[in-house]
Amino acid sequence: MAVIVQGRTTQTSAVRLPRRRVRPAPYLLVSPALICLLAFGVLPIIVAAVVSFTNMDISGLGDFSKVHFIGLGNYTAMFADSAFWQALRNTVFYILIGVPTLVIGSLAVAIALNQSRSRFFRALRAFYFLPAIMGIVAIALIWGYLYNTQFGLLNYLLSLVGIQPVEWLADPTVAKFAVALVAIWRGSGLNIIIFLAALQSIPPDYYEAASIDGAGEWRKVFSITIPLLRFAVFFVTITSLISWMQFFDEVYVLTDGGPVHATTSLSLYIYQQGFQDNEFGFASAASIVLFVLIAAVTAIQLRLKGFRNG
């Protein structure tokens, strides 16, 4: 490297930066979480992918000599199964109904709760969170009584205005909406808490400045609140979408996929094939398809978010 000193050019040796020592402490601290992720996250996916190319069933668990490689046989049979396509259509229906309703409804309730500072509304926040911590069996019992055709509360209220009883869980079309309603009610509490936390992190100076400029409450919501909640909305949307693609609990305990597979979701279809029919290879193939769909949808959302931020 050339250095000019009082009109003379002298050569100096290149400056060598000291090498950074690799410290093992950070890797040791994250290793337990990494091991758990590999053992309970990555490894099951690899095992399911391998099993999906075999004919493994209940007999193969006791004698691995009965397990044979069949290539794409499970995938071919699955795509030819009308029940699979019915489950896929039902899952898409649940996503289209549940995700927008859950995100928009939770955001509206959170904004309403955040506007009030009274003790009643502070206590109301805790009540909205209760469905998120209740057991699914208790929820199923409560809603099962509400949906009861003869003695249910919903049909009783309808009878007061002269409407005939509705077969909430027996009619194929109505059952889809009934199951989706329970899932929306159950999932709204956690999302409301997330939105409330995001709302409380917005500096009040923005609202004070908007008030000085003469902005009304609705203008504040659409010009300040919602734009500053973009990350929270994105997080709730992507987590809700993944959750609804794995929709299982409410369908399993309320209808078990009935009537006539009208409410069977893709996750319940996988469960039925694997644990009721004991076709582990077939169920593994369906689970891999579901995994690919979730990964693809998540990647698309992340990509779109990158474009919007760019």
Residue pairs with C-beta under 8 A, 6 or more apart in sequence:
1 11
1 12
1 13
1 14
1 15
2 9
2 10
2 11
2 12
3 9
3 10
3 11
3 12
4 10
45 288
45 291
48 284
48 287
48 288
48 291
49 284
49 288
51 280
51 281
51 284
52 74
52 75
52 281
52 284
52 285
52 287
52 288
53 69
53 70
53 71
53 72
53 74
53 281
54 60
54 67
54 68
54 69
54 70
54 281
55 67
55 68
55 70
55 73
55 74
55 281
56 67
56 280
56 281
56 284
57 278
57 279
57 280
57 281
58 278
58 280
59 66
60 66
60 67
60 280
61 280
70 281
74 281
74 282
74 284
74 285
75 285
75 289
77 282
78 84
78 282
78 285
78 286
78 289
83 261
83 264
83 269
84 269
84 286
86 261
86 264
87 261
87 264
87 265
87 266
87 268
87 269
88 266
90 176
90 262
90 263
90 264
90 265
90 266
91 244
91 245
91 247
91 265
91 266
91 267
93 176
94 176
94 179
94 180
94 183
94 244
94 247
94 265
95 241
95 244
95 245
97 176
97 177
97 180
98 180
98 183
98 184
98 187
98 240
98 244
98 247
99 237
99 240
99 241
99 244
101 184
102 184
102 187
102 188
102 191
102 240
103 191
103 233
103 236
103 237
103 240
105 184
105 188
106 188
106 191
106 192
106 194
106 195
106 236
107 191
107 195
107 226
107 229
107 233
107 236
109 128
109 188
109 192
110 191
110 192
110 195
110 196
110 199
111 195
111 199
111 221
111 225
113 121
113 124
113 125
113 128
113 192
113 196
114 196
114 199
114 200
115 217
125 192
125 193
125 196
128 188
128 189
128 192
128 193
129 189
129 190
129 192
129 193
130 189
131 139
131 185
131 186
131 187
131 188
131 189
132 186
132 187
132 189
132 190
132 193
133 189
134 186
136 186
136 249
136 250
136 253
137 253
139 182
139 186
139 250
139 253
140 250
140 253
140 254
143 182
143 254
144 169
144 254
145 151
145 152
145 153
146 152
146 153
146 154
147 154
147 168
147 169
147 178
147 254
148 155
149 155
149 165
149 166
149 167
149 168
149 170
150 165
152 168
154 166
154 168
155 165
155 166
155 168
158 164
158 165
158 166
159 165
166 174
167 174
168 174
168 175
168 178
169 175
169 178
169 179
169 254
169 255
169 259
170 259
171 259
172 259
172 260
172 262
172 263
173 262
175 255
175 258
175 259
175 262
175 263
176 262
176 263
178 254
179 250
179 251
179 254
179 255
179 263
182 250
182 254
183 244
183 247
183 249
183 250
186 250
187 240
187 243
191 236
191 240
194 232
194 235
194 236
195 229
195 232
195 236
197 232
198 228
198 229
198 231
198 232
199 225
199 229
202 224
202 225
202 228
202 229
206 224
206 228
207 220
207 224
210 219
210 220
210 223
210 224
211 220
215 223
226 233
234 301
234 305
237 301
238 298
238 301
238 302
241 297
241 298
241 301
242 294
242 297
242 298
245 266
245 290
245 293
245 294
245 297
246 267
246 290
246 294
247 265
247 266
247 267
247 268
248 265
248 267
248 268
248 271
251 257
251 263
251 264
251 265
251 268
252 268
252 271
254 263
255 263
256 268
257 263
257 264
257 265
257 268
257 269
257 272
264 272
266 286
266 290
267 290
269 286
270 283
270 286
270 287
270 290
271 283
273 279
273 282
273 283
273 286
274 280
274 282
274 283
274 284
275 283
